[in-house]
Amino acid sequence: MHSGEPVAHPDVLIIGAGIAGLSLATALGREGFRVTVIDGAARPEPPSESRDLDAWDLRVSALTPASIEFLQSLGAWQAIPTDRTGCYTGMRVWDAQGSGSIAFSAGEVAAPFLGHIVENRLTLSALLRCAESTAGVEVLWQHALDSMALTDQGWQIHCESGEAFCAPLTVGADGARSRVRSLTAMPSRQWSYEQSAIVGTIALRTPHQDTCWQAFMDTGPLALLPLADDDKVAMVWSLDRAKHESVVALNDEAFLAQLNRALAGDAPEAMALGPRVSFPLMQCHAVDYVDEGLVLVADAAHSIHPLAGQGMNLGLSDVRVLAQELANANASGLPVSSPVALKRYQRQRKTENLAMMAAMEGFKRGFGSANPLAVIARNVGLNLVDQRDGLKRWFMKQALS
């Protein structure tokens, strides 16, 4: 049942209390906006402090220095336990079908580190504390979105609980399967990678050396991302559909044997395995990020292959740019739903997101091929970049931003 009048009239209503939604709420709250965040889930429990193999979050992100700087500005990075973040200073990438390889190190670009591997639930927990302690910000759990209708005052939002909200600006921060995007019929282009990713936590026989290890195979990429414990890594193994079923069905012992065969001795040996899950890989990109009184951020606007762990960084960049544009508009006396500010956000973010999506697609197509000419070309390419200092530094600068 829908009640008549909305119960709340914030300046900005954010749908989705994930990392994007909570970081945006905190950033806007600090600029003096009144913000309400709604989410259909229950408030998450505090993360486990256990260091057992089965206690680590299966979802991790490779946060770049730029993302960390933004989280610091919100007070969130300081709230993440330092003994749970895996700082990495090196990266090894190789072609499992040939002899091409490339190694990056932070020292080559005079950087203290290349990034941090952080469990998503720790980032979320820290951002929730920031949002809840920011004046003017309200976070409401168990408020699932039911329907949306455009009115003169903005989008009127009805929840399954019967409560209603209306704000001049509504933000869809509700993930890759965004209800906001579908309820408002914002067109998007979606396609399947014809792959599924298997994720899990692995214990190694030798230390990970603060290095990300990435093998490209013709069946899909395999990455080991260093966690805070020097003998544990997060595994992301993307496999073509035809191959995925047989690998997923293996017991732990057989799975580890297959994993070590795939790594082919180029990475530390996997010794034990925590729980693993798999999910199909899709790419999705909204044709437009903005509409009247409406804006999409992060995975609701674009979702990409987890190949380089860049999804979170793109989402945080969206949030940073949107918050800045809304603050600039506010300082100029423009309304929060100003099309000028929203289009400036879209113009900046769409360019970078499309470039990253194209790069990921190029990687997948270039490496996901057993064609002998493709194998030779990519091996020559990897070795060439590895030997040219200028080229390597350019690639690394892109990865750090």
Residue, then its C-alpha position, 0 to 999 in steps of 0.5 A: m500500500h502506498s501512503g499519500e504524501p512523502v514522509a521526507h523531502p531531502d535535497v538528494l535521495i540516494i538509492g543504494a547504501g553500498i560503497a558508492g551510495l555511502s561515499l556520495a552521501t558523506a561527501l554531499g553531507r559535508e557540503g551542507f546538503r540534506v541527504t537520505v540513503i535508502d536500501g532494501a537490505a538489513r544494516p550490515e553486521p560489523p566485519s569479522e576480525s578472524r584471520d582464518l582462511d574462510a573469514w576473508d571477504l570474497r569480494v575485494s578491490a584493488l584501490t588505487p592511490a587516487s581512490i585511497e586519497f578520496l577515501q581519506s578525505l571522507g575519513a573512511w580510509q583511517a577507519i579501515p584497520t591497517d592490518r587488513t589492507g594488502c599494500y602491493t608494490g609489484m605486479r607480474v603479468w604473463d602470457a601462459q601460452g607463450s614467453g611474454s611477460i611484464a613486471f611493474s614495481a612502485g619504485e620505477v615511478a618513485a611511488p610508495f605503492l601501486g595500490h591496496i587490496v581491500e575487502n569490500r565489506l571493510t570499505l563499506s563498514a568504514l563508509l557507513r560510520c562516516a555517513e552515519s556521523t555526518a550532519g544532514v545524512e540519514v541512512l535507512w535500511q530495509h527500505a526496498l524500492d517499489s516504484m518511482a514516478l516523476t513529479d514537479q518536485g522531483w522523483q517520488i519514490h515509494c518503498e515496499s514498506g509503504e513509506a514515500f520520499c521525494a527529492p529534487l535529485t535522485v541518485g541510482a547507486d544500486g549496483a549493476r542490476s539497478r532497479v532505478r535504471s530499469l524503473t525509469a527505463m534508462p536505456s543501457r547496452q548489455w552483453s555477456y563476456e561468455q565467461s564466469a569468474i570464480v573467487g576465493t581466498i587462497a593460502l600460499r606455500t611461500p609469501h606473495q611478495d606484496t605482488c599482484w600475479q596475473a596470468f592470461m590464458d586462452t580460457g580467460p585471465l587468472a589473478l592472485l591479489p595479495l591480502a594483508d597476511d603475506d601467505k594469503v591472496a584473493m583469487v579471481w579466475s575468469l573462465d569461458r563458459a565451456k571450461h568453467e563448469s568442469v573447474v567449478a565441479l572439482n573438489d578442493e584438492a583437484f581444484l588446487a592442482q588445476l590452479n597450480r597447473a594454470l599458474a605454471g610455476d610463474a607465481p607462488e604455489a597455492m596450498a589451501l583453499g577457503p570457500r569459493v563462489s562463481f558468478p557470470l560476467m556481464q558488461c553493462h553501460a547506460v547510454d546516458y548517466v543523467d535524466e531529469g532530476l536523476v543521475l546514475v553512479a558506479d555499477a548502476a551506470h557501468s559494470i566491467h570485467p573484474l580483470a584488473g579490479q578497477g570497478m570500484n575505482l571507476g565508481l569512486s571517481d564517479v562519486r568524487v566528480l559528481a559531489q564536486e560538480l553539485a558543490n560547484a553548482n550550489a556555490s553558483g546558486l544553481p539548484v541541486s538538480s541543475p542539468v548543467a552540473l549533471k551534464r558536466y558530470q556525465r561528460q567527464r565520467k563517460t569518457e574515462n569509463l568508456a576508455m577503461m571498458a574498451a581497454m578491458e574488452g581489448f585485453k579480453r579479446g587480445f589474450g582470450s585467443a589461441n590463434p598463433l599470430a595473436v599469441i606471438a603479437r601479445n608476447v612481443g607486445l608484453n616483452l617490448v613494454d617491459q624493455r622500454d622504460g618510458l612505455k612502462r612508466w606511462f602504463m604505470k601512471q595510468a594504473l595509479s590514477 
